[in-house]
Amino acid sequence: MLHTNRKLIPSLAAALLLAGTFAGAVQAAEVHLSLTAKEADVPADNAGHMRHAWTYDGKVPGPLLRVTQGDTVVFTLKNDPANKNSHSIDLHTVRGDVLTTFAPIKPGESKTFTFTADNPGIFFYHCGSDPMIQHIANGMFGAIIVDPKDPNAMPKADREYVLIESELFDNGEDVKGMMADHWQHTAFNGIPFRYDPVHDENATQTLEAKPGERVRIYLINAGPNDFSSFHPIAGIWDKVYPSGNPKNVLTDVQAYTVAPGDAAAFDIISPVEGANALVDHSMRSALSGAIAILMFSKTADPSMGHGDKILVR
């Protein structure tokens, strides 16, 4: 997870204090983030087979970025000189000029831009270079969380997990096939059945929590084409926050649809030990890979759902 070189902005800090804002408010800072576009081989399945992908920092999905509402973010994108293609980044939390801020850069080049993280929530980032569908389908996507400046804006989560749903295509050069939706598998975080030992004997990981804990699932639908109907089998969403914004709140929801390029935060609490299966309730998607098992156990690993185990690799 990238959240580096956080420096308090004196003028904003003073303004917050003088304004008498809510107690416990997180003060704005200047945060420096960077990603490198890399065309590299990545795991294709739980058995260890590899596939060629276009990535950020050599990973699918790219690193989890995290800042706080009000932060000034200085962002740098580098395009590895060994790459064959131009690449870019489209951060859905940025308001700027698409022709400059999100313009592609050639291999060996870099660009830096600055933005303010005005809106709290969970946001998609992806490559916007043409054809965009190919760059997303080949793995150039990730998540950025903007935590609300008011720490009491949402119920405190005991654990957090990021799931990025995407369609996988066997031929990364077949743009016409991508346009026709000829995908072979659906994945959470880049690998079909990544957290589902029920349907894949090679899956070694599940998501974990203890009964009674509030677990917050940040779901991004990277697409590039299909909608996702996100449902917890044997459970119900206690809260759903479209775009992850605390002002957008739904209660006791059985399933919520997330469009391609969109995201939401989902809270779940289990009163009992056992498993929930987090699925895209489109059975075509679920049975081709979009299932994640969330195990509720009194002996749950205390490190799961925290730090570098929020986006579990």
GISULDA-V409031 format. One record per run of one state. SS is the DSSP state (alpha for helix, beta for strand, coil for the rest). FROM is the first residue (numbers start at 1). TO is the last residue. If there is no record, write none. Layout:
ss->{SS & SS}
from->{FROM & FROM}
to->{TO & TO}
This chain:
ss->{coil & beta & coil & beta & coil & alpha & coil & beta & coil & beta & coil & beta & coil & beta & coil & beta & coil & beta & coil & beta & coil & beta & coil & beta & coil & beta & coil & alpha & coil & beta & coil & beta & coil & alpha & coil & beta & coil & beta & coil & beta & coil & beta & coil & beta & coil & beta & coil & beta & coil & beta & coil & beta & coil & beta & coil & beta & coil & alpha & coil & beta & coil & alpha & coil}
from->{1 & 2 & 3 & 4 & 9 & 10 & 20 & 29 & 44 & 50 & 57 & 59 & 60 & 65 & 69 & 72 & 80 & 87 & 88 & 90 & 92 & 105 & 106 & 110 & 117 & 121 & 127 & 132 & 138 & 141 & 148 & 159 & 169 & 175 & 180 & 185 & 189 & 191 & 192 & 195 & 196 & 207 & 210 & 215 & 224 & 228 & 234 & 237 & 243 & 250 & 254 & 255 & 259 & 263 & 269 & 274 & 281 & 283 & 287 & 291 & 297 & 307 & 310}
to->{1 & 2 & 3 & 8 & 9 & 19 & 28 & 43 & 49 & 56 & 58 & 59 & 64 & 68 & 71 & 79 & 86 & 87 & 89 & 91 & 104 & 105 & 109 & 116 & 120 & 126 & 131 & 137 & 140 & 147 & 158 & 168 & 174 & 179 & 184 & 188 & 190 & 191 & 194 & 195 & 206 & 209 & 214 & 223 & 227 & 233 & 236 & 242 & 249 & 253 & 254 & 258 & 262 & 268 & 273 & 280 & 282 & 286 & 290 & 296 & 306 & 309 & 313}
